[in-house]
Amino acid sequence: MSETERRAGALGWRKASFSVSNGACTEVAVVPGTIMVRDSTNPDGTQLRLAAGAWREFIERIKGA
């Protein structure tokens, strides 16, 4: 993904259904084999890029907590 695509919002960012109404939440976008994560209050800021397997493991651990 190029910097231009990232800044143009080419990704389909989604918020959790339990997001707070003030917009302060985490957003995720799916890129083949990768999950992108960003802070919704700073969409042009740093984005984390996680392997799909690492994201699945993270979600499974949260659900198991």
BELSUL-V656529 format. One record per residue. N is the residue number from 1. PSI is psi in whole degrees, 0 to 359 (999 if undefined). Layout:
# BELSUL-V656529
n & psi
N & PSI
N & PSI
This chain:
# BELSUL-V656529
n & psi
1 & 132
2 & 163
3 & 322
4 & 315
5 & 317
6 & 313
7 & 331
8 & 354
9 & 32
10 & 341
11 & 150
12 & 84
13 & 139
14 & 147
15 & 155
16 & 150
17 & 342
18 & 18
19 & 148
20 & 153
21 & 344
22 & 1
23 & 358
24 & 88
25 & 179
26 & 142
27 & 150
28 & 151
29 & 145
30 & 127
31 & 141
32 & 118
33 & 2
34 & 147
35 & 128
36 & 141
37 & 137
38 & 165
39 & 123
40 & 337
41 & 351
42 & 67
43 & 339
44 & 2
45 & 199
46 & 140
47 & 138
48 & 141
49 & 117
50 & 142
51 & 145
52 & 321
53 & 322
54 & 321
55 & 316
56 & 316
57 & 317
58 & 311
59 & 318
60 & 320
61 & 323
62 & 314
63 & 330
64 & 350
65 & 999
